[in-house]
Amino acid sequence: MPDAALRITERQVCDLLTRAAAATGIAVSFRLFSLPEVPRSDIGRDHCRRFHEPIVALREGDVAGLIVTGTEPRAPSLEREPYWPALAGLVDWAANHTVSTIWSCLASHAAAWRLDRVERQPLGRKMFGVFECEKTEEHRLVEGPARWRVPHSRFNTVSEEALRRAGYRILSRSAEAGVDVFVKEASSLFVFLQGHPEYDATSLFGEYRRDLRRYLAGERDGHPELPQAISVIGPPRCCWLFANGRSDSATSGCCRNFRPPRSARN
């Protein structure tokens, strides 16, 4: 996961596991690991050093389940990412040493490529918002309502047709966002999430503010779009104007003096 999301994602996943454990009566021990090959800032490296176990401890320990998160794609193909050899090795290891593994966002694309050469496809625009998804197949993982809403935030996708050809089961999809949850079961039950069910109410807008700061700093070409299907109450006028491709003298002054809230600077 990106450095700015380390603590937030850890808290979100831990909260979900804690609630699930309380509801089912199953004891869960939550441990953190990271791949040292993922490029990080000094702050990110320090956080991993203080709170994460080395990846070798994962392979030497008795771990029943694994959740592998993603990060922002930097290279045009997965195999050109600096962490690809380590991530590919983790996919191979998890297939034979876990009861089940969840692959989230970019990690879902990486695992599908490593296992079956299912290639991700770039999207013309970032899939960014909260989308209605519907159950497509009965499975114990999707017992309950037939429809639900899930946040998605990604630049790539995998096609349902390619997944089905490779033997994956599609458990849910969105008319707008495409495949949501898919699975493949062999020695381990692999669960793939293109969306982010762990996100809380502020996650997507936090990403939008991050991308807006990058735009204002000249670190990206185009202004970011607001998340789809999100009601944003009272955004700064400069944010609205930039999100809608407009500018004026008042906006220019506003953006020169723009400072994100303290909670969004880390």
Sequence and secondary structure as in RCSB ss.txt:
>XXXX:A:sequence
MPDAALRITERQVCDLLTRAAAATGIAVSFRLFSLPEVPRSDIGRDHCRRFHEPIVALREGDVAGLIVTGTEPRA
PSLEREPYWPALAGLVDWAANHTVSTIWSCLASHAAAWRLDRVERQPLGRKMFGVFECEKTEEHRLVEGPARWRV
PHSRFNTVSEEALRRAGYRILSRSAEAGVDVFVKEASSLFVFLQGHPEYDATSLFGEYRRDLRRYLAGERDGHPE
LPQAISVIGPPRCCWLFANGRSDSATSGCCRNFRPPRSARN
>XXXX:A:secstr
  GGGHHHHHHHHHHHHHHHHHHHT       B  TTS   HHHHHHHHHH B HHHHHHS   EEEE      S
SSGGGSTTHHHHHHHHHHHHHH SEEEEETHHHHHHHHHHH    EEEEEEEEEEEEEEE S  GGG S SEEEE
EEEEEEE  HHHHHHTT EEEEEETTTEEEEEEEESSSEEEEESS TT  TTHHHHHHHHHHHHHHTTSSSS   
  BT    S  HHHHHHHTT   HHHHHHHHT    GGG  
